[in-house]
């Protein structure tokens, strides 16, 4: 009995932490009657994802599967299936990569950041009315560190500079940015956590 209580308390604490760390929603639209009770009673039916980005190799079907899995993972209290009342549509509207660097005490730090922005709409299938909407942005970074090489004599430095110029290589390259799938999954999970829930 005590062990069951401890486990239940731990799981409740994890769920609370998830909601406290959920990303913010830009331009949130929330209908007064779209409550935690309405969501858990009605469930989520169809989910669809499309992208306005060119050159994305991830198919809409794969993104739809990822969105459905994220909702089920973060909101096990909400039924997701064909019989659900509320329909979710998502549109990936941004996938931006940026880089930054900083030199501190003989070490070069280089970051590559990916930010994904998704616009969401939730419609009540019974009335055709939008009950939730907004844009969520999630981002993640990778880091590479390098010890800065001490300057060499001119005679030693010349061959290195020639090689670098010929091969066009950066001695301190930026890391690859986080994978798109990882960052968009964080976004989908953030959407699930921002839906109405019973605290």
C-alpha positions, 0 to 999 in steps of 0.5 A: 500500500505504501509502495503504491502510494509512493509510486503514484505520488512520484508519477503525479510529480513527474506529470506536474513537472512536465506541465511546468516545463511545457513551452509557451503558446504564442497567440493562444486561442482557448474556448471556455468550454474546451476544458480538461473534462471535455477533452478527456470525455470527448477524446482526440480523433483525427490528427493531421500534419502538413509542412510549408517548408521546402525540401523536408524529407519527413513525410506528412504520414510520418509526422502524423504518427509522431504527433499521435505518439506524442499525445499518447505519451504525454496525455495518457488520460486522453483517448486518441482514436477514430471515435474521438470528438476533437480533431487536431491539425498541425502545420510546420511553419519554421525550421531554422538553424543558427550558429554561435561561437565564443572563446573563453580562456583558450577554449573555443565553444561552437553551438548549432541550434535548431528551432522548429515552429508549429501552428496548431488548430483543434476543432470540435468535430461535433460543431465544426468550431475551433476550440484551441489554437496557437503556435509553439516553438521548440529549440535545441542545441549541440556543442563542440569545444576545441582547445585553441592552438597556440600561434606557431612561428611564421615558417611553420604556420605557412604550410598549414595556412596553404593547406587550409586555403586549398581544402577550405577546411575550418580548424574549429568546425561547427557541430551538426544541428540537432535532428529535425525529428528530435526537435519536432517531437519536443514540439508535439509533446509541448502541444500535448502538455498545453492542452487542458488538464486536471491539476 
